[in-house]
Amino acid sequence: RILLLNKSDCIVFDNVSISYGAEQAVRDVSFSVRTGEVFAIVGESGSGKSTLIRAAFGILKKATISGQILLNGADVTTLSDKDWRQMRGMSTSMIFQNPSAYLNPARTVENHFKDL
């Protein structure tokens, strides 16, 4: 099938499945998020939310990923470690589930990213 990428899409998951050996963590997920759009992934504990996002940021090392994940047009499932190092902090960033450990509450989110 042909994936039609809208120019304003900043992240696209197309038919993504993720497994750890025989255990399937995520099955056939497809969605896109446009630049400036507010989007939430909601689900029970263990339903694959963090797994999806970690796959998008290239930090799932022992998982098998099928389908396509596009981040600003780049297929992240094919990026080398060198490509990831160049991309992280420049065009992508991730704040983990404990934001108080990473963010200074006296500063705006924008100012945090300007320092990268």
SVG drawing of the C-alpha trace seen along z (x, -y; Angstrom):
<svg xmlns="http://www.w3.org/2000/svg" viewBox="-7 -31 35 48">
<polyline fill="none" stroke="black" stroke-width="0.4" points="0.0,0.0 1.1,-3.6 1.4,-5.9 0.4,-9.5 2.4,-11.9 0.8,-15.2 3.5,-17.9 2.3,-19.1 2.6,-15.6 5.5,-15.5 5.1,-11.9 3.4,-9.0 2.9,-5.5 1.9,-3.2 0.8,0.3 3.4,0.6 3.8,3.8 6.4,4.3 7.4,7.6 10.0,8.8 10.7,12.3 7.4,14.2 5.6,11.6 3.7,9.0 3.6,5.6 1.9,3.5 -0.1,4.7 -1.0,2.8 -1.0,-0.8 -1.6,-3.6 -2.0,-7.3 -0.4,-10.6 0.2,-13.8 0.5,-17.1 2.8,-20.0 1.2,-22.0 -1.5,-19.4 -2.1,-18.2 -2.3,-14.4 -2.6,-12.0 -2.0,-8.2 -4.2,-6.8 -4.4,-3.3 -4.0,-0.9 -0.7,-0.2 1.2,2.2 -0.8,1.5 2.2,0.3 2.0,-3.5 5.6,-3.9 6.8,-1.2 5.3,-3.1 7.0,-6.4 10.3,-4.7 10.2,-3.1 9.6,-6.5 12.7,-7.9 15.0,-4.9 15.4,-3.7 14.0,-0.1 17.1,2.0 15.8,5.5 12.5,5.2 11.5,6.1 9.6,3.3 7.5,3.8 5.7,1.2 6.9,-2.4 7.5,-5.2 8.2,-8.6 9.5,-11.4 9.7,-14.7 9.7,-12.6 12.6,-10.2 11.8,-6.5 13.2,-6.1 13.2,-2.3 16.1,-2.5 18.3,-5.2 21.8,-4.3 23.1,-5.1 25.1,-8.0 21.9,-9.4 20.1,-9.2 22.8,-11.0 22.6,-13.8 18.8,-13.9 18.3,-13.8 18.3,-17.2 18.3,-18.9 15.0,-18.1 13.5,-15.7 13.4,-15.5 11.7,-13.4 10.8,-14.1 10.3,-10.9 7.4,-10.2 9.1,-12.1 9.3,-15.6 10.3,-17.1 13.6,-15.2 14.3,-16.8 12.6,-20.2 13.1,-23.3 9.6,-24.4 10.8,-28.1 11.5,-28.0 9.2,-27.7 9.3,-24.5 10.4,-26.7 13.5,-27.9 14.5,-24.4 14.5,-23.5 16.5,-26.6 19.3,-25.3 19.6,-22.1"/>
</svg>
